Amino acid sequence: FVKLAYKEGYTTAEVTFSQLSLGVLGMLFITVFQTKIRKIETPKIQKKDFPKLLLVGTSLGFTSLFYYLSVAYINVSVAIVLLMQTVWMSVLLEAGLSKKLPSFQKIISVMIVLFGTLLATNLIGKKVDLDWRGLFWGLMAASSFTTTMYASNRIATYLPAYKKSLIMLFGGFTVIICFVLYSYDGGLNFSIFLKWGLILSLFGTIIPPLLLNAGFPKAGLGLGSIVSSLELPVSVLMAYFLLNESVSFVQWLGIALILTAIVIMNINFSKK
């Protein structure tokens, strides 16, 4: 949908601003509805967790911003593969925080992911003209998304998903406001709000954090990573049917390898 908005002349600033602003309003409405109208009692956020959620919430804004900058230069089917580099980035993050070397199982999985990425981006066959700017922003989006996944599973898990998501979105919206002010050239096409803002905020800002924050604490980072990796084939299929992007057999093979690696990484082979 972002790619379609670009084709109509909208800028990255307009796309991200409409998405995040409508997303914050939508999440605010959900929170007020749950707490004031339905009068659902929820735990109060601990003082130490509020700044943490705001800070990691900036990763939501950075992920959208970096990913949308990426698809401005490369195909969606390639950009989503770059976003899934969160697989090995999460391994590095976990190793750094725990100060322990990754297991042999995870190292093998990372190697499979990297080889699958070479195939999925067609770097070996060189059939796809890859702009280095698209590659850079895609990897930046992956690093930011890694932070989002980590926060969803570790920080303030006692809060209901809508409350936690709202605080994180405030942090993400701050990032987008700064980007809009930086890139402002004197004009802002407000038609983006009705044309693409609603659908982007729903599928890009409201539903994802709600489901991530609701699902990851229950499923765990391992199973959650396996399930969330379904965004890879879904995004490629959307790009194929909606944008008519060509996806070769070699690319599908690379995508299959990445999905396989994610499963291998998160399965406990010692259990029956």
N, C-alpha and C positions, 0 to 999 in steps of 0.2 A: 504493500500500500504506500509506503514511503517512496518507493521507486516510481509509482504511478503519479504521486504528488509532484515529484521532481520533474516528470515529463510535462506537467501542466505549468511549470515555471515557478513553483514555490521553492523557497530557500530552506536550508537546514535550520536556520533560526526560527523561521515561521512554523515549520513542522514540529520541532521540539517544544517550542513555546506553547503552541496550541494543545499538544498532547499532554504536557505536564500540568499546565494550568487547569485544563478540564479534568484531568486525572485527580488533582488535589481536591477540586470541588466535589467530584463524585465520591471520593473516599471520605471527605468531610461529611457529606450527606449520609453515607452509610453509617458512620460513627455516631452521628447525632440521632439517627433513626434507631440504632441499637440501644444507645444509652439513655436517651430522653423519651422516646416514644414507646419502645418496647420495655424500657427500664430494666435492662439486663445489667446485673451487678458484675463488675469486673475488677480484678486487682488493680491497685494504683501502681503506676510505674515507679520503680525505685530511682532515687535522685542520681545515682551513679550510672544508670542505664540510659537516661534521657540524652545526654550529650553523645554517648556511644552510638545510639540509634541515629541521631542526626548526622554524625560523622560518617557512619557506614552507609547511611541513606544517600549520601552524595554519589555513591557507586551506582545507584539507579539512574541518576541524571547523567553521569559519565558514560554508562553503558549505552544508553539511548543515543547520546550525542556522538560518541565514537563510532558506533555501529552505523548510524545514519550518514556520517561523513564517509565511512568505508563504502557503502553501497552507492555513493555518488561517483565512485571511481571504478568499482568492479561489480561483477554480477552478484546477485543475491545468493546464488547457489555456491559461490566461492566464499562470500562474506560469512555465511552461516557456518561453514567449515572452520574458518578462522575463529569464530566465536566459541566453537567447541574445543578450542585449545585449553579451555578451562580444566579439561581432564588432567593434563600434566601440570598445569599451573597450580591446581589444588593439591597435587602431590607435593610440589615444592613448598607451598604454604604450610601444609601439615608438617612436613619435615623440619621446616624452619622454626615453627612454633613449639614443636615437641622436642626439637634438637636431637632427633633420631633419624638415621638413614632409612629411606623407603625399603619395603620388603622386596624380595626378588620378584614376587608376583606383580607388584606395582611397577617395577622397573621394566619388566617384559611388556606390560600393558602400555606404558608410555612409549616404548619403542614401536609398538604396533600402531599407536595413534599417530606418531610422527611419519611413519611410512604410509599409513592411510591418508594422511594430509597431503603428502606429495602426489598421491594418485588422485585424490578428490579435487585438488586445485589444478591438476594437469601440469604441474611443474616439470614432470619427467617428459611428457609428450610435447610440451610447449605449444599446446593447441589453443590455449587461452592467453590473451594479451593482458597480463597482470600489471596494473599500475602500482608502483611501490607505495604510493600514498594510501591506496585502498588496503594494501597488506599491512601497513603500519597502523592505521586506524582500526582495522579488524582485530589485530593482536592487542591493541590497547583496550578495545571493548571486551575482549576475553579476560584480560587481567582485572578489569573492573567488575565483570560479572562473577569472577571467582570470589571477590570480596562479598558480593551480594549473597551468594550461596552459603558462604561461611557464616555470615551474620544471621541468615534465616535459620540456621541450625544451632547457633550457639548463644546469641545475645537476646535477653529478655523473652525467653520461650514461654514464660508464664502469662504473657499478655495475649489477648485474643488477636487473631490475624489482622482484623481491620484497624485496631488501635496501633499495633506495631507498624503496619503498612503506612498509616497516615503520617506518623512521625518520620519514617524513613523517606516518604515522599516530600516532606518539607525540606529535608536535606538535599534531595535530588533537584527540587525546584529551584533552590538557591544557585546550584551550578548552572542551570539553564538560563536564569535571569542574568547571571554574569556573562554568559556567552552571548545572549541577545544584545546586551549593552555594548559588548566588545565589537560585535559585528554589525551593529545598527548603522544603516546608511541613509536614514531619513525617511524610510518607508516601511510599512508593515501591512501586508494584504490580509485583512481580517476575514476574508471569505474562507480561509483555510479552516477556521473554527467549525463551520457547519459542513464544509465539504469533506475534509479528511480528519479534522481534529477529534470529532466524536468517536469515529471508529478506531483511530490510533490510541486515544486515551483509554478506551474500553479494553482493547486487546494488548496494549503496550504498557499501560500504567495502572489500571485498576485490577484486572483479573490476575496477571502474573504475580505481583507481590502478595495478593491475598492468598493465592493457592500455594505459593512457595512457603509463606510463613505458617500456613495451616498444615501443609503436608510434610515438610522436612523434619520438624520435631517428632512427628509420629512415625515417619518412614525411616528416618535416619539418613545421614549423608550418603551412605552407600547405595541403598535402594532408591533414594530420591534422585541420585545422579543417573541411575539407569533409566528411570521413568522419564526424567526431564530431558534426556538425550533424544527422546522421540521428536524434539523440535527440529532436529537435523533433517531426517527424511521428509517431515511435513513441510518445512520451509523450502526444500529443494523441489518438492512436488508443486507447491504454490508458485514458485518461480517458473516452473516448466509450463503449467497450465495458464497462469495469469499473465506472465511476462514473455512467454514463448522463448525462454532461455534454453539453449541446447545443453543437455547433460549426457555425456558419453558413457559407455559401458565401464571404462576405466575409472571415471569419477564415481559411478555407483559402487564399484568394487572398493574404492577408497572409503566411501561412506560406510559400507558394510564392515570394513576392518575397524573403523573408529568405534562403531556401535559394539562390535565384538570385544574390543579392548576394554570398553567401559564395563561390560558385563563381567569379563575376566577379573578386572581390578576389584570389583565389589562382591564377588562370590567367595564364600568361605568354603574352600575345598575339603576342609577337615570334617565338615558336617555332612551327614547323608542327605 
